[in-house]
Amino acid sequence: MWRNRRSAPRAAVGNPTPRKHPEYESIIDSTRRKTARASSISQPSPRSRIVIIGQAPGKRAQDSQIPWNDPSGTKLRQWLGVTEEQFYDPDMLALMPMDFYYPGKGAHGDLPPRPDFATTWHPRILKQLTELRLTILIGSYAQKHYLEVAAKQTLTETVRAYHDYLPERISLVHPSPLNFRWQSRNPWFQVEVIPALRLLVQAAISGSN
């Protein structure tokens, strides 16, 4: 089923009973049957105003069933300018990675998302997001898939050219702490991209864009 903060073990005190969305339950049931996986890491709602599309979840997220449940998630929430409660509210943010399942370990870290997963399943979900105002693409897998020929030659060039994709989309580097060297080499990211990102997020949440 769709996993979100309200159905996770660490749910905030006072949160209401999780809302169920039958149309999404049906899609996720299909992904489980066709991919032979037990559970998915994703969080959408028909009322989601923002969708965050990143790479496949890591093992920590898969084990906890909470997406972005790590230092990368903490940094991402800082970049977005949202609280944990806002981040895990599916009516505000849909969390839809390029693969809903941990792909396993490879020779040099986690394996990449399966190339056919987003092509098969994302359109069925996005069709249901009738309130969507902003798409945030995190990392090269999401950017190459969604921007296609509009993506630049490198991730850095794509992120820096964020103006080219506004107002519907904005691209980010992955917020992993391991990317601190990239951020130190590209100070424009904090100076230009993050303020623009926060304005877009607030406008999407408030419905003013």
C-alpha positions in Angstrom: 0.0 0.0 0.0 1.0 3.6 -0.2 3.4 4.3 2.7 3.3 7.7 4.3 4.2 9.4 7.6 0.8 8.8 9.0 0.9 5.0 8.5 4.6 4.7 9.5 5.7 3.4 12.9 7.0 6.9 13.9 3.7 8.7 13.1 3.4 12.1 14.8 1.1 12.4 17.8 -2.4 13.5 17.0 -2.3 12.6 13.3 -5.7 11.3 12.0 -6.4 7.8 10.7 -4.6 7.4 7.4 -6.7 8.1 4.4 -6.9 5.3 1.9 -7.0 5.9 -1.9 -8.3 2.8 -3.6 -7.1 3.8 -7.1 -3.5 3.9 -5.8 -3.9 0.7 -3.8 -4.9 -1.0 -7.0 -1.8 0.3 -8.9 0.5 -0.6 -6.1 -1.0 -4.1 -5.9 -0.2 -4.4 -9.5 3.4 -3.4 -9.1 3.8 -6.0 -6.3 2.4 -8.8 -8.4 4.3 -8.0 -11.5 7.7 -7.3 -9.8 7.4 -10.0 -7.0 8.2 -7.4 -4.3 6.6 -7.2 -0.8 6.2 -3.5 -0.2 6.7 -0.2 -2.0 8.3 3.1 -0.8 6.1 5.9 -2.2 3.6 8.5 -1.0 1.0 10.1 -3.3 -2.5 11.4 -2.9 -5.0 12.7 -5.5 -4.6 16.1 -3.8 -0.8 16.2 -3.9 0.4 19.6 -5.1 4.1 18.7 -5.5 5.7 15.5 -6.7 9.3 14.6 -5.8 10.9 12.1 -8.1 14.2 10.7 -7.0 16.1 7.5 -7.5 15.2 4.2 -6.0 14.9 4.0 -2.1 17.9 2.8 -0.1 17.9 -0.1 2.2 17.2 2.0 5.3 14.0 3.4 3.7 12.9 0.0 2.5 13.4 -1.5 6.0 11.7 1.3 7.8 9.0 1.8 5.2 9.6 5.6 5.5 10.9 7.4 2.4 13.8 9.8 2.8 14.3 8.5 6.4 18.0 9.5 6.5 20.4 12.5 6.5 19.6 13.0 2.8 15.9 13.5 3.8 16.8 15.9 6.5 18.9 18.0 4.0 16.1 17.8 1.4 13.5 19.2 3.8 15.9 22.0 4.6 16.3 22.8 0.9 12.5 22.7 0.4 11.8 24.9 3.5 9.2 22.5 4.9 8.7 20.7 8.2 8.7 17.0 8.6 4.9 17.0 9.0 4.5 18.9 5.7 7.0 16.6 3.9 5.1 13.5 4.9 1.7 14.9 4.2 0.7 13.3 0.9 -1.8 16.0 0.2 1.1 18.4 0.0 4.0 16.3 -1.4 3.9 13.0 -3.4 7.1 11.0 -3.0 7.4 9.0 -6.1 10.9 7.5 -6.8 12.1 6.1 -10.1 11.6 2.7 -8.6 9.4 2.0 -5.6 11.6 -0.8 -4.3 15.2 -1.1 -3.0 17.1 -2.5 -6.0 19.8 -4.2 -4.0 23.5 -3.8 -3.7 26.0 -3.7 -6.6 29.7 -3.7 -6.9 30.0 0.1 -6.2 27.0 0.8 -4.0 23.2 0.4 -4.5 22.0 -0.7 -7.9 20.2 1.8 -10.1 16.5 1.9 -10.5 15.1 -0.6 -13.0 14.9 1.2 -16.3 11.4 0.1 -17.2 9.8 0.7 -13.8 9.0 4.5 -14.2 8.0 4.1 -17.8 5.4 1.4 -16.8 4.0 2.8 -13.6 4.6 6.6 -13.3 2.1 7.6 -16.0 -0.7 5.7 -14.2 0.0 7.6 -11.0 0.6 11.0 -12.5 -2.7 10.8 -14.3 -4.4 10.8 -10.9 -2.6 13.8 -9.5 -5.1 16.4 -10.6 -3.9 19.1 -8.2 -0.2 18.8 -9.2 1.6 22.2 -9.5 5.3 21.4 -9.2 7.6 18.5 -10.1 11.0 18.2 -8.4 13.5 16.0 -10.2 16.3 14.7 -8.0 19.4 13.2 -9.6 20.3 12.2 -13.1 18.0 9.2 -13.4 14.9 11.3 -12.9 16.2 14.2 -14.9 17.1 12.2 -18.0 13.8 10.3 -17.9 11.6 13.3 -17.6 13.5 16.0 -19.4 14.7 13.8 -22.2 16.4 15.9 -24.9 15.9 19.0 -22.8 18.3 17.8 -20.2 21.8 19.2 -20.5 25.0 17.1 -21.0 25.7 16.9 -17.3 23.7 16.9 -14.1 25.5 20.1 -13.0 24.5 21.9 -16.2 20.9 20.7 -15.9 20.6 21.9 -12.3 22.2 25.3 -13.1 19.8 25.8 -16.0 16.8 25.5 -13.7 15.2 28.6 -15.2 14.8 26.6 -18.5 12.3 24.3 -16.9 10.2 26.6 -14.7 7.5 26.9 -13.5 6.4 23.3 -13.8 9.7 21.6 -13.0 13.0 22.1 -11.2 16.0 19.9 -11.0 18.2 19.2 -8.0 21.4 17.3 -7.1 20.9 14.5 -4.7 21.0 15.9 -1.1 23.3 13.1 0.1 26.0 14.3 2.6 28.4 12.6 0.2 27.7 15.4 -2.3 29.3 18.1 0.0 32.2 18.4 -2.5 29.9 19.1 -5.3 28.1 21.8 -3.3 31.5 23.4 -2.3 32.5 23.5 -6.0 29.1 25.0 -7.0 28.2 27.8 -4.5 25.6 29.1 -6.9 23.4 26.2 -6.0 22.7 27.5 -2.4 22.7 31.2 -3.6 20.4 30.8 -6.6 18.6 27.5 -6.8 17.6 26.9 -3.2 15.8 30.3 -2.8 14.0 29.7 -6.1 13.0 26.2 -4.9 11.6 27.5 -1.7 9.5 30.1 -3.4 8.1 27.5 -5.8 7.3 25.1 -3.0 5.5 27.7 -0.9 3.6 28.9 -3.9 2.5 25.3 -4.8 1.5 24.5 -1.2 -0.5 27.7 -0.8 -2.0 27.5 -4.3 -0.8 30.9 -5.4 1.2 29.8 -8.5 
